Amino acid sequence: GRMRSPLTRLNVKHLTSLTCLAGISMASLLFHPLAGVAQEVDPASATDAEAEVPSDAPAWEAPVINWQPDEGTWTPISPHREDYGKIKVVWLEGTPYEMGYQHGELLYNEIQSLGREVINSLNFFGRVLGLGRLSRRRSFPGVYEECRGLTDATADIGLTPEGCMVLALGDVYQEYFSYLLPNILFYDGCAHFVATGNATADGRMYHGWTLDNGGGPIAYWADNPTILVRQPENGIPHVFITVPGMIWPNGGFNAEGIIVSNNTSHPANYQELDLYGRSTVQLMGQIAQYASTYEDAVEILEKHNRMRSNLVIVSDAASGQAGVFELLGREMGVRELDENGLLYMTNHFVSSGFAGRDTGSDDESALTRFLSFQQMLEPGGDRTRYGTINPEVAVGIMRDRTNPNTFEPSPLDVKDDNASIGGNGSHRQVVFDPTGLRFWVTNSEVEQPIPESPFVCFSMQDLLGLANAEPCPSPVIH
């Protein structure tokens, strides 16, 4: 049977989740029954800002990295914001506290738009139920300081550091509150592929990602696609693709060309989680900030046990390596690029010794979308694009709405067909060209499907102001 964590003894009923976003979306708290009755928590009495909260997760000392490019010297870009349609690009710089403060200051209106009910709920969970303190005990160094900076910049909104820390460990709380409770069904989404070598038109590596929500569109995510250009005082400059108020990535991409992202998975047996482990999305943030190579990323994942299950994908174009990591609490399965230069994942474990130890192995949507990738990516597939993949073809693969069993496309007015890569309730999609340090981002409207949204290109070299930056060859892919 399923192990019930002490957390599940709380009278918590419906934390609807933006699946595969790997966290409690702020918008989802609007549907929590406590949202309407949570007592407003006084920020002055609730912060514990000066109290020392020791970590009981394994010790982690981050490497010291004073990053510079291979050619020339680099100076961080000053904090500011630029908007590209709905896509908000925000430059952050400095210590965790400073970057948190800049985040709150530059995205103040968006964070305020969450509303009093959501913020009260976060503060209630963080202070009254003690989840903020637990988050501090399980989080990496610097996370609390970043939350403190964010909430100092938005002090009049009322969000406390403890409320922010609930979001900082949101993927863990999603797992324990949402999926351990009976009689609640969730549709998990998201999909990734990596293609390189003979699989692509030019031999370069391309990485595609779709971020889905099987529970229906959520306006906060649809309205606020955000790229945080993070320039830490220690570490590699990197981008988080996320939404305002989150200090972890849905996807991360650093100046060394390392890409990290995730898909939701859940263990068949909750005893295979580690109650003293780490947050998966925080681990992704560590990889984006400190991994210069694929081996660095693997070392970070191997070093830390995890409080939740997940699927994480890492790609490294410089070494031609990529891997899917099927994470349980104390073990992880690994699948790497095959002899055809391909790797893909949806929402189920596949590797030897791990297949069947998750709930996705019986998920029709996960298996159907996996079949779509097989048909479009593998040589000899029914709809193969093998050997032709470039950014434009990668966009076509991510937009595909064909049911791989019937070969019929779903109508554009169907937001979630639960069967295709581009029709599975996609909120956001990204195509990466890590060799060129470029990526194309699209975001759906609440009722607009991904195939009708243009993909807008961003150059990491331009975002960081690097010398001899190459512009995007295709500024927009329609």
N, C-alpha and C positions, 0 to 999 in steps of 0.2 A: 504494500500500500504506500500511499504518499506520506512523507514526513511532514508534520505541521510545525512550522517554525513558531517560536514564542510570539513573533510579530503577528501571526494570524489569529491570535486570541483577541486582538482588538476588534471592536465592533465596526469593521470596515466592509462595505458590501460591493460597491461598483466603482472601481477605478478603471474607466474605459481607457484603453491605451491606443496611442498612435503606433501601431505595430511596426516593428523593425526600426523605429526611431530610437529604440534602446533607451527609453527613459520615460518618466511620467511627463507627458506633454503638459505644459501649463494649461492649454485649452481643455485637456481632458478633465482637469480638476473641476471645471464648471459643472460636470455631471456627477460629481461625488456628493453623496447625501449630506456629508458634513459641511459642504461648501456653504449651504444656506444657514447653518447654525453655528459655524465656528466662531468663537469669540475673538474679537480683535485683540491682538497681543501688542502691548506697548513696546515699541522698539527699544526704548531706553532701559526697560527692565528685562528684556528678553535676549539680549545679544550674547552675554557671557564673553564679550570681546576680549577681555584681558585674562580670562581663565584659561589655564593650560589644560588641554585635553590630550593625554598621551595616546599614541596609536597602539593598537594591539594587533595590527597587521604586521607581517614581516618587515624588518627594516629595509629601507630603500634609500640609497645615497645616489642622487643623480650625477652623471658625469659632468665635468666642467668643460663646456664647449664655447669658445669664443669664435664664433663662425665668421669666416670670410670666404668669398668666392675664389675659384681657381685663378681667375684673372682680375687684376685691379683690387681696389679696396672698396668696402661698402660701409655706408652710414645709414642707420635706420631712417625710414620716412617718418616725419612728424605725424602724430595722431590726428586724424581727420576722417571725414566721411564723404563718399561720393555715391550717388544713386544712378543705377542703370535700369530705367523702368522700375519694376518692383524690387529688383535685386539691390540690396544695400551692401556696399563694400566699406568696411571700417578698418582703419589702420590703428593698431595698438602697439605700444612700445614700453619696455622697462621691466620693473619688478612685477610679481603677481599682483600686488596691491595696486600699482599704477595702471596696469592693463585692465584690471577690474573696474577701476574708477573711470577710465576712459570709455570702456564698454558702456557703463551706466550713463555717462554723460552724453555720449554720441547716439545712443539708442534709447534715450529717456522716454520719448513719446511712445515708442513701440512697447516698452516695458509697462508704461502707465496704462496702455490700452488693454492690458490683461484684466483690469478692473479690481475693485475692492474685494469681491467675493473670492476670487482666485488667490489674491495675496493674503487675505485672512486665513484661508485654508492652508497655504504653505507655512505661514507663521504658526498656526495651530499644530500642524504635524511636527514642525521643527522644534518648538519649545514645549508645548504641553505634553505631547506624546514622546518627546525625547529623541526624535529621529535626527534632528540637527546634530546633537552630540554624538550619536552613533555614526553619522556620516563623517564627522571629524576624526573619529577613531579609525575609520576604514580608508580614509582618503590619503592621497599622496601629499607630500610637503608642498606648500604654496597654494593648494586649492582653497583652503579657508581664507587665506589672505586675499585671494582674488575675489571671493564672495564678499569679503568685508569691504573691499574697494568698490565693488558694484553697488552694494547697498548704501554706502556712504554717499555715492553720487546721486542716488535716488531716494534719499532719506525721507523726503516729504511724501513719497508714494507709500511708504510704510513697510516695504519688504525688509525683513530682518536678515542678518547673516545666517541664522538657523533655518529660515525659510529658503534662502538661496541654497543652503547645503542639502536640503531635501532634494532639490533638483540636481545637485552635483552628484548624488548617489542614486539618481532617479531610475537607472536601469535595474538596480538591485531592488528598489521598492516596487517597481513594476512587477518584477518576478514574484516577490513574496506576497504582495497584497492582491495582485490581480489573478495570478495563475494558480495559487494554492487554494483559492476559494471554489466551492462547488457550483455547478449549474451556471457557469459563465463560459460562453464560447467566444473565441477570438479568431479572426482570420489573420494569419501572418503573411507578410509580403516581403518585398525587396528582392533584388537579383543583381548579380555581378558576373562579368566575364573579363578575362584577360586573353589577348591574342598577340603572338609575336612570331618572328621568323617567317617560315613559309606560309603561315596563316594570314599574313598581312600583305598589302600591296607593295610595301617598301621595306619590309623586314623589321620595321620599328615595332615597339610594343604599344598597344592601345588597351585602355581599361575602361569598361562601361559599367555604369551603376544606375539603378533605379531605386528610389525610395518610395515605398508604397504604404498605403493604409487601408487594410481590409475593412475597417469599421466605418468607412464613409469619410468624406472630406472634412477637414478641420480648418476653419477660416484663418486661425492665427498662423498656421504653417503655410497655407496657400498665399497669404498676404505679406509674409515677412521672410522671404528667402534672404539669407545673410551670409556674406563671406567675411570672416574675421581674418585680417592680415596681421598675424601675431609675430612680433619682433622681440622676443624675450631677451633680458640681459644675459641669461645663460641658456644656450641651446641654439638650435637651428631655426631660422625664420621659417614660418609655415602658415598655411591657411587652414582654418576650420570652416567647413560648410555646415551651417547650423541655422538657428533662429535667435532673435534677441533674448537675452537673459540666461542662455545656456553657456556654460564655460567648458563644455566638452563638444567634440565633433560628431556629427553623423558620418562625415568623411573628412579625412585629413590628408594634406599634400605638402611636402616640405621642399626646401630649396635644393636638397640632394636628389630629388626625384622619387622619394619614397611615398607611396600612396597606401593609406589604411582606411578601411571601412568595415561595416558589419551588416549581417542579417540576423533577424531574431531566430532563436531556437529555444527549446525548453526540454529539460531532462525528463525521461520516462520515470526516473526514480530520484526524488529530491534529496535523498541521502547522498547523492553524488555531487552535491554542492558543498562549498566550504564556507561556513558561517564566519570565518575569520579571514576570508579572502578579499579580493579587490573588486572594484567596479570595472566592467569591460570597457565602457566608454572612456573612463579615466585612463585605462591602459592604452587605448588608442591615442589619447592625447600625449602620453609619454612617448609613444613611438614617433608621433609627428614631431615632437620637440627634440628627441635625443637620438633617433636612429639614422645613421648615415648610410647603412647598408642593410640588406635583407637579414644578414646574420645578427646585426644589432637588434632588429625587430624581434627575431625569434628568441633571442636571449631575454628580452624584456618579458615576452609572453611566458617563457619557461620559468622565469624567476618567481612569478607571482601566482598563487592560487586565486580562485575566483568565487565570488558569492553567487554568481548566476552563470547559466549556460548561454552560449552565443556562438555564432559563426563569424569569424574575423578573416578578412582577406588582406594580404599585403603584397604589393608588387614593387619591384626594383628594376627599372629598365637598364641601369648601368651594368648590372651583373647578369641581366636576362633571367632573373629569378622571380617567382611568384608562388604563393602558397595560400591555401584555405586551411584555417585552423578551427577544428571542431572542438569547442571548449566545454569541458565539464569543470567541476570545482578543483580537482587535483590532477586531472589528466587532460591531454589534448591529442586528437588525431590530426594528421597533416596530409593534405593532398597537394602535390606540386604540379607545375606545368608538365604536360605529357609530351610524348615524342612528336606530336603534331604542333606543339607550341600553343596549346589551348588549356584553359582552366576556367571553370564556371561553377556557380553555386546559386541555389535558391534558399530553401528553408529546412533542409534535412541533412542529417549526417550520412556520409557515403563511404568514408574510409574504413579499411579493414579493422575490425575490433571495436568500431564506434557506431556503425550503421545499426539502427534499431534501439540504441540507447537514448534516443530522443523521441519526442512526440511527432516530429515532422515526417518520419518514415511512412506514416499512414495518411499524410495530408495530400489530398488529391491535387490541390492547387500547386503545392511545391513540386510534386512529381510531374505535373503537366507542363509547368514552366521550364523545368529541367529538360523535358523532351523538346520544347521549343528551341532551347540552346543547342541541343544535339542536332536538330534538323538544320539550323542556320549556321552553325560553326564547324561541325565536323566535315572532313572531306567525304564526299559521297552522300551527305545528308540530303533529305528531300528538298530542302530550300537553301542549300549551302551557299554561303558567301566566302567560303574558304579561299585564301589566296588573293582576295580583293579588298580586304578590310583596310579602310583608312578612316579619318574622322567622319566623313559623310556616310559611309557604309555603317560605321558603328552607330551613328544616330538612327539610321534606318532599322537596325537590329533592336535598339532600345525602344523605338516607337511601335514595333510590330504588334498587331492586335489579332493575329491569326491563331485560332484554336488548332493545336498541332494534331489533334485527333480527327477533327472534321475538316480541317483546312478552310474553314469559313471564318472571315473576319467579323469581329464584333462591331456593332454600329457605334459611331462616334458619340452618340448620346448615352451610351452605357458607360458609366464611370468606372465600374469594377466588374469585369467579366469573370474574374477568379480563375483565369486560364491562360492568358497571354502575357508576354513581357511588358508591353506598353499599355495594356488595358486592365492591369491588376490594381486599380485605384492609385495610380502613380501621382505623387505630390511633386516630386522633383527628380530630374535625371541629369547625369553628368557624364561626359566623355573626356578622358584624360589622354594627353600626349606627353608622357613623362620625359621623353627624350628632349622634346622642345620646351619643356616646363610650361605647358599650356593646358587649359581645360575649358570645355564648353558647358554651360549651365542652362537648363530650362526649368521652368516652374509652371505648374498648371494653375489656372483659376479654380475656384471652388467647384464650378460646374463645367469647366473647360478641360477636355482631355489633353494629355501630353502631345499627341501628334499634331495639334494645331498651334503649339507654342514654339517659337524660335529658340535655338540654342545660341547663347551669347558667349563669345570667346574672351578669356582673360589670360594674360601672360604673366607667369610668376616673375619673370625678369622685369617686366614693366611695373608690376605691383610693388616690387622691392627697389626699383630704381637702379638696377644693375647696369653696369657699363655694357655697351653694345647689345642692348636688349633687342631681341627679334620680335617684330610685331606678329600678330595673329595672321596666318595666311588666309583664313576665312573668318572675318569678324563675327559673322552671323551665319548659321546653317539653318535654312528654312525647311 
